[in-house]
């Protein structure tokens, strides 16, 4: 009985450790079933909007791991607008709109 308990405990610890490793690689604030939306540039580079942070007159975004403020550049694209759920990037010839959590926003109401 003791050996069975120890074996089960070790198995449980191994599963827990593997789950923590998997969870650390994912965004814990991401809605269930979300797949990152992004845009592919003409050079083939994919840009993914990861985060939008609104401050006192300063809007900061994270696109493909790079922190940008309004009018900063990522490659040939300039960040021109930051909205609640999306950003606009412009180059000389193209306009890109990146959205965060596209089509997976769930609005709920709290009943008192």
N, C-alpha and C positions, 0 to 999 in steps of 0.2 A: 504494500500500500504506500509506503514511504517513497519507494522508487517511482511509482506512478505519479505521485504528487509533485516530486521534484522534476520529473520529465515534463509534466504539464506546465509547471511554472516556468521552466526554461523555454518551452515552446511559446508561451504567452509573451515573455520578455522579448524574444526574437521577433515576433510579429509586431509588437509595440514599437521596437526600435526601427524596423523597416518602414512602418507607417510614418513615424516622425521624420525620417529622412525624405520620404515622398512628400510630406506636407510642407517641409521647409523649401522645396523647390517650386511651390505654387503660391500664388497670391491668395492669402486668406480672406480678402475682401471681395474676391471675384464671385459673381452670382453663379449658382449651379448651372452646369451645362453651357457655360460661356466659352466661346471660342474667340480669340482675339481677332478683331477686324483690323485691316491694314490696307495700305495701298502700295502697289508695286510701281517704282519709278521707271522711267524709260531705260535707265542703266541696269534694271533688274533687281535693285535693292529694295527690300520690303521694309516699310516704315509702319510701326505699330504704336498707337497712342496708348500709353500705359497708365498715366495719371494726370489729373488736372487739379491744381491747387489755386484757389482764389484767395488773395490777400488784400490788404488795404491799398487798392489801386494797382497792385502788382499781380499779374497772373503768371503762374509758372506751370509748365507741363513737362512730362517725361515722355519722350518719343524714342523708342528703340534703345532705352537705357541712357539717353542723353537728356540732361536738364536744360530747358530752354525758357526764355522769357520772350514776351512780345517783341518782334522785329529781329530776333536772333536767327541765325542761319543753321540749317542742317543740310549739308551738301549744297546743292544749288537752290534749295527752297528756303524761303523766308517765312517765319511764323507771323502771319498778319492779323489773325483774330483768334480769340479764345472764348468759347461759349461754355454753357453748363455741361454739355455732353459731347462737344466736338471742337475741333480746331481747324483753321484754314491755313494751308501752306501754298505759297505762290512762287513760281519761277518765272522766267521771261516768257515762257510759252505755255505753261500748264498751271492749273489750279487743282489742289488736292484737298479733300475734306476727310479728316480722320475722325472716327467716332469711338467713344469708349463704351463698352458693354452694349454693343449694338443689338437691338431687339430683345434684350434679355432683362430689361428693367421691369421690375414687378412693383407696382404701387399698391400699398395696402392701407386700410384705414383702421384705426383703433377704436373699438366700441367700448364706451365707458359704462 
